[in-house]
Amino acid sequence: MHRHIELLIGRLVTDEDFRRAFQDDPRQALRVAADWGLALSAVEVSAMLATDQTLWDRIAVELDSRLQKASFRAL
């Protein structure tokens, strides 16, 4: 369902903690997203895993900071 991909991508580019989790362990992050109700098809999972992981950071940098959910965890 394309709506789930749209929501997942939105979360990736606006939620720094989820983006880091996805970059660290994409399969686990997709399982977490499925728990939120964002179940993806096998084709969608494969496409997400094949996407250059730096893309999400590059998009996030371009978004107005008011659209971002900043992380407050220590580095």
C-alpha positions as CSV (number, residue, x, y, z in Angstrom):
1,M,0.0,0.0,0.0
2,H,1.6,3.2,-1.2
3,R,0.1,5.2,1.7
4,H,2.3,3.3,4.1
5,I,5.4,4.1,2.1
6,E,4.5,7.8,2.1
7,L,4.0,7.8,5.9
8,L,7.3,5.9,6.4
9,I,9.3,8.3,4.2
10,G,7.7,11.2,6.0
11,R,8.8,9.7,9.3
12,L,12.3,9.1,8.0
13,V,12.8,12.7,7.0
14,T,11.1,14.3,10.0
15,D,12.0,12.1,12.9
16,E,15.8,12.1,13.7
17,D,15.6,9.2,16.2
18,F,13.7,6.9,13.7
19,R,16.1,7.9,10.9
20,R,19.1,6.9,13.0
21,A,17.4,3.7,14.0
22,F,16.7,3.0,10.3
23,Q,20.2,3.7,9.3
24,D,21.6,1.5,12.1
25,D,19.3,-1.5,11.5
26,P,16.8,-0.9,8.6
27,R,15.1,-4.3,9.0
28,Q,14.4,-3.7,12.7
29,A,13.2,-0.2,12.0
30,L,10.8,-1.6,9.4
31,R,9.5,-4.1,12.0
32,V,8.9,-1.3,14.4
33,A,7.1,0.6,11.6
34,A,4.9,-2.5,11.0
35,D,4.0,-2.4,14.7
36,W,2.7,1.1,14.1
37,G,0.5,-0.3,11.3
38,L,2.9,0.6,8.4
39,A,3.2,-2.9,7.0
40,L,5.1,-3.0,3.7
41,S,5.0,-5.5,0.9
42,A,8.2,-7.5,0.1
43,V,8.8,-5.3,-2.9
44,E,8.5,-2.1,-0.8
45,V,10.9,-3.5,1.9
46,S,13.4,-4.5,-0.8
47,A,13.2,-1.0,-2.4
48,M,13.6,0.7,1.0
49,L,16.7,-1.5,1.8
50,A,18.1,-0.7,-1.7
51,T,17.8,3.1,-1.3
52,D,20.9,5.0,-0.5
53,Q,20.6,5.5,3.2
54,T,22.2,8.9,3.1
55,L,19.2,10.1,1.1
56,W,17.1,10.5,4.3
57,D,19.7,12.8,5.9
58,R,20.1,14.9,2.8
59,I,16.3,15.4,2.6
60,A,16.1,16.2,6.3
61,V,18.7,18.9,6.0
62,E,16.7,20.6,3.3
63,L,13.5,20.7,5.3
64,D,12.6,23.7,7.4
65,S,13.5,22.9,11.0
66,R,9.9,23.6,12.0
67,L,9.0,20.4,10.2
68,Q,11.6,18.3,12.1
69,K,11.2,16.3,15.3
70,A,14.6,16.9,16.9
71,S,16.4,14.3,18.9
72,F,17.3,15.1,22.5
73,R,19.3,12.0,23.2
74,A,23.0,12.4,24.0
75,L,25.5,11.7,21.2
